Amino acid sequence: MLDEKLISQIVDEVLHELAPAKETRQDHIQAPAQGQALEPPKSKSTQKSVPPPFAAPLCHTPPPGCILPGSTVDLASPEAKAEILLCNPADRDELIRMKAHTTARIGVGRCGPRLNTRTMLTLRADHAAARDSVFADVDQGLLDRMGLFTVQTKCRDKNEFLTRPDLGRQFDEEAVAVIAAKCRKNPDVQIYAADGLSSTAVSANLANILPVMMDGLTAKGLTVGTPFFVRFGRVASMDQISEVLGARVTCVLLGERPGLATAESMSAYIAYKAKAGMPEARRTVVSNIHKAGIAAVEAGAYICDVIETILNAKASGVELKTR
């Protein structure tokens, strides 16, 4: 072991080397010549200070899309998502073309090994919108304006709807009685809407798609049942409705599970003479109905043609493809 005296000597030498040299005022001042003005002392060091590498900005100027102090940006808007967040893309025009053809997160840039702040905030905003669409309720004012009455499956609340899918396919006796009393019996086509896993999708698309379908099917000479709305409804809720009303074709307009690309996607599930316990392969589906996918009005017209084909073939789902 080193003795205390030697340790103290080593410490003193280290401190002496680290301490700046003491300079007196006389080291900087020389006596001026007669009639010459006194100049301020000059620093011995002329080397410019260099910031550490991590302090250097990634870009010389903020690229489009940077969130500056005091700015407000709607991260969910199509305009915001179309912005280029790379500082210096090798082919900017090609990147713009690619972003216009996909909702995938490409060209987002990064800060070191992580996503940059703008991209991370957009990701969190889209995730929040997806969660909101699951737990939100369909606008009751919309249902009232469209003249749709409401029935509920056996699910008592949203939590039970999410944890018990089987109850979202069934109705109690009271709901069945309401459907039977208010709806037309034995129609060619029965249409209804259900919240599914995205109430936002129903609120965003129902007002545009349902009138087109009602008018289109009527124009084809088909009888259309009374439309209504099902709260806490799953796809297979259509089976019991079909049996109660005796519809040849049943179609449910349902909010699909939201993703990070959109929370407004609706699908139309269609079945010929649906009945409880039938295989899922007997359902025909038209999906991706939203403003950035298949427009609701266009989808409504297409679904009318699909339903006509199903009625003529007397089959739906996989069976329709084999005939």
Secondary structure, 3 states (H helix, E strand, C coil): CCCHHHHHHHHHHHHHHHCCCCCCHHHHCCCCCCCCCCCCCCCCCCCCCCCCHHHCCCCCCCCCCCCCCCCCCCCCCHHHHHCCCCCCCCCHHHHHHHHHCCCCCCCCCEECCEECHHHHHHHHHHHHHHHHHHHCCCCHHHHHHCCCCEEECCCCCHHHHHHCHHHHHCCCHHHHHHHHHHCCCCCCEEEEEECCCCHHHHHHHHHHHHHHHHHHHHHCCCCECCCCEEECCCCCHHHHHHHHHCCCEEEEEEECCCCCCCCCCEEEEEEECCCCCCCHHHEEEEEEECCCCECHHHHHHHHHHHHHHHHHHCCCCHHHHCC
